[in-house]
C-alpha cells in the first residue's frame, strides 16, 4: 500500500485535533464557558442568566428559591408530633417495613430527639432535629 493512504488521514486527524484545541482555547476566554469561578457558567447558572437568560429564575435565585435560602429569616416551628410524621414518611418512602419511629421528645435545649427502632423496639438510630431549620443529625 502507498504511504499516502496512511499519511493523508493522519494529517487530517492531526489538523482536526489542532483546530479543536485552538477553538477550545479561544472559547475559554468567554465567561460562558468557564465551568467554575466568578462570572463563569456555573455562577451564571446559579443566578439564572445562562444560555439566553432565564429572567432570574436560576437555581439559587428568583421566585423558585426556597424561603429558607432567600433571606435567612426562617423558623419552621417543628413540633415533636410533626417530626414524627416526617420521620414516618421517610421510613415509608424507604420501603423498610422492619423500622418504625419510636419515642420523639424535646430535650432541655429545645432540640427534638427522635428515635428510629425496629418492630421489636430495638434502637437503630437516634436523631437530633432542629425545630427551626429542620436540620437532622444522628446522635452518637
C-alpha positions as CSV (number, residue, x, y, z in Angstrom):
1,X,0.0,0.0,0.0
2,X,1.1,3.5,-0.7
3,X,2.2,5.8,2.1
4,X,-0.3,8.4,1.0
5,X,-3.2,6.2,2.1
6,X,-1.9,6.5,5.7
7,X,-0.3,9.9,5.5
8,X,-3.4,11.9,4.3
9,X,-5.8,10.6,7.0
10,X,-3.2,11.0,9.7
11,X,-2.6,14.6,8.7
12,X,-6.4,15.2,8.6
13,X,-6.8,13.8,12.2
14,X,-3.9,15.9,13.4
15,X,-5.3,19.0,11.8
16,X,-8.7,18.3,13.4
17,X,-7.2,17.9,16.9
18,X,-5.2,21.1,16.5
19,X,-8.2,23.1,15.3
20,X,-10.4,21.7,18.2
21,X,-7.7,22.6,20.7
22,X,-7.4,26.2,19.3
23,X,-11.2,26.6,19.3
24,X,-11.5,25.5,22.9
25,X,-8.6,27.7,24.0
26,X,-10.3,30.7,22.3
27,X,-13.6,29.9,23.9
28,X,-12.1,29.6,27.4
29,X,-11.7,33.4,27.4
30,X,-15.5,33.8,27.3
31,X,-17.4,33.9,30.6
32,X,-20.0,31.4,29.4
33,X,-17.5,28.5,29.0
34,X,-15.8,28.7,32.4
35,X,-17.3,25.9,34.5
36,X,-16.4,27.5,37.8
37,X,-15.5,30.8,39.2
38,X,-16.7,34.3,39.3
39,X,-18.8,35.3,36.3
40,X,-18.4,31.9,34.7
41,X,-21.0,29.4,33.5
42,X,-21.7,28.0,37.0
43,X,-22.1,31.4,38.5
44,X,-24.5,32.5,35.8
45,X,-26.4,29.2,36.1
46,X,-27.0,29.8,39.8
47,X,-28.3,33.3,39.0
48,X,-30.4,32.1,36.1
49,X,-28.5,34.0,33.4
50,X,-27.1,31.2,31.3
51,X,-28.0,30.4,27.8
52,X,-30.0,33.5,26.8
53,X,-31.1,34.4,30.3
54,X,-34.0,33.0,32.2
55,X,-35.1,36.1,33.9
56,X,-33.5,35.4,37.3
57,X,-35.1,32.1,37.8
58,X,-31.9,30.2,38.5
59,X,-31.2,27.5,41.0
60,X,-30.2,30.0,43.7
61,X,-32.3,32.9,42.8
62,X,-35.7,34.1,41.7
63,X,-39.2,33.2,42.8
64,X,-38.5,29.4,42.9
65,X,-35.9,29.7,45.6
66,X,-37.0,28.3,48.9
67,X,-37.9,30.7,51.7
68,X,-35.1,29.4,53.8
69,X,-32.3,30.3,51.5
70,X,-33.7,33.6,50.3
71,X,-33.5,35.8,53.4
72,X,-32.2,33.6,56.2
73,X,-35.2,34.5,58.3
74,X,-36.9,31.2,58.9
75,X,-38.5,29.2,61.7
76,X,-40.3,26.0,60.8
77,X,-41.6,25.8,64.4
78,X,-41.5,22.0,64.2
79,X,-43.2,20.1,67.0
80,X,-42.3,16.5,68.1
81,X,-45.6,15.4,66.5
82,X,-44.7,16.9,63.2
83,X,-41.2,15.4,63.3
84,X,-42.7,12.0,64.0
85,X,-44.9,12.4,60.9
86,X,-42.0,13.4,58.8
87,X,-39.8,10.5,60.0
88,X,-42.6,8.0,59.5
89,X,-43.0,9.3,55.9
90,X,-39.2,8.9,55.3
91,X,-39.3,5.4,56.6
92,X,-42.4,4.6,54.5
93,X,-40.7,6.0,51.4
94,X,-37.6,3.9,52.0
95,X,-39.7,0.7,52.0
96,X,-38.1,-0.8,55.0
97,X,-41.0,-2.5,56.8
98,X,-38.9,-3.5,59.8
99,X,-38.4,0.1,61.0
100,X,-40.7,2.5,62.8
101,X,-40.4,5.7,64.7
102,X,-40.0,5.3,68.4
103,X,-40.1,8.0,71.1
104,X,-40.0,11.6,69.9
105,X,-39.5,14.3,72.5
106,X,-37.9,17.6,73.2
107,X,-34.7,18.0,75.2
108,X,-33.9,20.8,77.7
109,X,-32.1,22.8,74.9
110,X,-35.2,22.8,72.7
111,X,-33.9,20.3,70.2
112,X,-36.2,17.4,69.1
113,X,-34.9,13.9,69.8
114,X,-36.4,11.2,67.5
115,X,-35.6,7.5,67.8
116,X,-35.8,5.0,65.0
117,X,-36.4,1.5,66.2
118,X,-37.2,-1.9,64.8
119,X,-40.6,-3.6,65.1
120,X,-39.5,-5.3,68.3
121,X,-38.4,-1.8,69.7
122,X,-34.6,-2.3,69.4
123,X,-32.9,1.0,68.9
124,X,-31.5,1.6,65.4
125,X,-30.6,5.3,65.4
126,X,-31.3,8.4,67.4
127,X,-31.6,11.8,65.6
128,X,-31.4,15.4,66.9
129,X,-33.7,17.7,64.8
130,X,-33.5,21.5,65.0
131,X,-37.1,22.7,65.3
132,X,-36.3,26.0,63.4
133,X,-34.4,24.7,60.4
134,X,-35.4,21.0,60.3
135,X,-31.7,20.1,60.2
136,X,-31.2,16.5,61.3
137,X,-28.1,14.9,62.7
138,X,-27.5,11.5,64.3
139,X,-26.7,11.4,68.0
140,X,-23.8,9.1,68.7
